[in-house]
């Protein structure tokens, strides 16, 4: 009894677990309350809890996930070429247009994607104007397919048409390839749905001057340019290689410049090519993305693995693919709205839902997962440096391993979290964090802000239910 008497003779503090409503009432009464946010595993869903209990202890799944993550980390992307999509992307056809995200038909496409398709048809010479392009796009004449199903990734609308030059990235560890168009820069650009004369002229210049010059330069480099090494260095220099690419683009510029100068191309063309890269801080994004793509593709198809190998959005739907669940099996749900900072003159309601294949960077463990090492990114997407570090730390709870190739200095050089596990996502109720730009919902207006977004939990629920059924 004396122990209890002593206990109640001391000033008591209250720990409130779960809903904060009780905490608020107690604080109104002048009580000192510590709030502990807690939710039951899998949100208390009994079916999901039973699945988690069954899957989490299986050694074959642990070994499969270890193998998938090792394949991602051991991948070594090299930029070896630039060529037209029709010449290098396996399965590409003259009547095909690739797009970002999971499969979608013309009628359901978001405004920016429709605008980019219109621009691509004008660029390819299939249409003279918007009206003709819409008629062709809606006729069934064009085959629309996801970039991700063709070893390809594209930012925002992600449109790739046959004549567009693409970076060719080779995974020298596993022998697979990845492809991505050339980053157009900022302003009125195709990836945001713009298709005026300025956009088409720039695309033609990329095709006719830029790409041939770069092709000659790359041909003279034995083995190509080591993109993995550039990403590793850039992460130590404050980039996360999704929305901040200043260091990576600078490193790439330093690497490629002498080879461009040594080509037999006219000096004025060389100057234009070099200036184009120099003035475009996001140039490297279109190298970071296919480099992550070859690594995640190398990890796809590992039997019994619950690791996510694709996260992609088309402005309408968000889709994920899982290593152990088939080549082209998508798990989709409506794409979320992005929360962040709007550019002057725009409001949240101007923005389109989440769009683009650039979440392949987060799938690989950089981008939003590495924000803790990129403090300047918060000026672009909102929040604080402490928030950015917190996001990076939280991602370790839903991943299989740590990628020491891409270590984060502000976390004592801890490797970035890699290998999103659908079981851990469901169990902990923590979703992957993605930092991204916001596209205006009307084609051609362009970027209206930037911020943070996560996949819908429904994607992971569908995936784990399917995995449980098949395993």
Secondary structure, DSSP 4 states (H G I P E B T S, - for coil): -HHHHHHHHSPP-EEEES-SHHHHHHHHTT--EEEE----GGGG-HHHHHHHHHHTT-HHHHHHHHHHHHHHHH--EEEEEEEEHHHHSTT--TTEEEESSS---GGG--HHHHHHHHHHHHHTTS-SSHHHHHHHHTTT-SEEEEGGGGTB--STT--EETTSEEEEEEETTT--EEEEE----SSS-GGGT--SHHHHHHHHHIIIIIHHHHHHHHHTSTT-EEHHHHHHHHHHTT--SSS--HHHHHHHHHHHHHHHHTSSS-HHHHHHHHHHHHT-TTTTHHHHHHHHHHHHHHTTT-TT--BEEEEEEESSEEEEEETTS-SS--EEEEPPPPEEEEPTT--GGGBPSPEESTTHHHHTT-GGGGGGG-GGGHHHH-S-HHHHHHHHHHGGGGEEEEEEEEEEGGGTTEEEEEEEBHHHHHHHT-PPPEEEEEEBSSTTS-EEEEEEE---HHHHHHHHHHHHHH-
